[in-house]
Amino acid sequence: MRSEIWALRDVSFEVEQGEALGIVGHNGAGKSTILKLLSGITAPTRGEITIRGRLSALVELGSGFHPELTGRENIYLNGSILGMTRSEITRKAGNIIEFAGIGEYIDFPVKKYSSGMYVRLGFAIAAHVDPDVLLLDEVLAVGDVAFQAKCLDRIRELREAGRTIVLVTHDLAALVRLCDRAILLASGRIVLTGSPRKVIDEYATMGFAATEGLVAGEPASEKPAECCGISFISGDSNPNIRTGYPMIARLSYRASKSLSNMAFKISVYWPSGYLCFELATNSADSTLDVHPGAGVVEFCCPVLSFQPGLYRVDVTIESNGRVIDRRQRCAILHVDVGKLALGDFYMDHTWRINAE
C-alpha cells in the first residue's frame, strides 16, 4: 500500500520588502525544504511561489566550488553561479577576499582548505551578491567566534540597506536580534506566526513537553540524598515572576543519612542549551552539612535580570564534590514581562547628573 509523506502542507506566508523573517522548528519540520523551494532548488508539488527582485541563497555554502581551482578562481566561478557578472565580481573580489580572511591561501586550490576556510569563502562570496532577497540556512554557525560576528554585522548591513531576509536557524538569540517576525513549523505545517519572542516561547514549550522529567543519576533507593521538587515564586506581591523583580527559587530534598560539605545547585538554561545562570550554595567561606530527613533550600534573587520567556531547569546535589543526584530538564522557569529590557538582560541601575 502506497503512503504519502508531505514535507510541507498548507504552508502560506508573505514577507514584506525590507522585512527579516525567521523560521524555526525541530529537525524534520520542513525548514530547509522551504528554503529549497524559495531558491528554486526544488519545485513545489502544489501551489506557487512569487519572488520579486534578485535572490541569493546561502543554503549550502561553497556547494559550487571546484576543488582543483584556487580560492580566487572559485570566487569567479561561484559568483557567476550566484548571478554576478564578471565585471561585478572583479569589482568586489578585494572585499570578498578581505571578508573571508584567508590571506595568502586565496591562491591555493580549495581542496587544500580546512572546512572552516571553505565555508568562510563561500559566505564571503554569497554575502557580497547584494541581493534584494537573501535566504540564510544555519549560516551563523560558520567559522570561529570572530567570523560569526562579521557575518552578523554583514546581515545587519543588508537589513539596514532594505534587503529582505529569510533566516532558518536554531540560534534563538540570533532570531531575536535579527528578525522582525518568526514562523514556527512542526511536521510540515505552520503552528504559529508572530514576534520572535512569542514564537520562541511556543517552540520551547513544545521541546520541553517532549523532554521534561528526564533524570540522570543513581536509582532513588541508592541515593543518600535526592531532590524532591523545585519551584519558583515571585519575591513581591505580584503572583507572576517578572523581569527586573525579585524571585525566590525553592529546592526541596530528602536525605537518608548525615552528609557533609553539601552543595545544592539550580542551573537555568535557554531552550538552545546555553547556560543563563546557576544558583548554588557552595562557598569557599563555609560548608553545608545536612542531617537525615526532609529540607528546603531557598535561593533569594533581589532582581531577576533575564528577558521574558521559558527557561529549562536542571538540579544537582553534591557531597564532597561528588554528584549524588542530578535532575535534567526537571522544571520550567516562566518569566513574564516586567521592567523594560532592550538587550539580552535587564540591568538594575540608578542615574544622576553631576553639574560642572
Order of alpha helices (4+ residues) and beta strands (2+ residues): beta-alpha-beta-alpha-alpha-alpha-beta-alpha-beta-alpha-beta-beta-alpha-beta-beta-beta-beta-beta-beta-beta-beta
